[in-house]
Amino acid sequence: MRALPIRNAQRGLPLQAAVHLAGWAETGGQAKQLVQAGQIQVNGSVETRRSHFVRLGDILKWEGEELELTSDDH
């Protein structure tokens, strides 16, 4: 499992943005399609709402790759 460090991790960010930041999609539009197609899991459950907020400690999974949201706050 790899880490995905994000700023303001306590506040979180939309799932679509996290998918894009993870490098699983080249554009926001591609990230939207992955999420809405039910291809992304959040903490073991399929999540189809691209605006769903993911937060520090959440585990995202796509095509067998897992990543955990970690803090990049300085």
RAMO-V512433 format. One line per field, one symbol per residue. psi: psi as a letter, one per 40 degrees, with the letter a starting at -180 (. if undefined). A space follows every 10 residues. Layout:
psi: ???
//
This chain:
psi: hiighiifdd daiidddddd deeeididdd ddddddefeh ihfeihhehd ehhiiheihi hhfehiihhi heh.
//
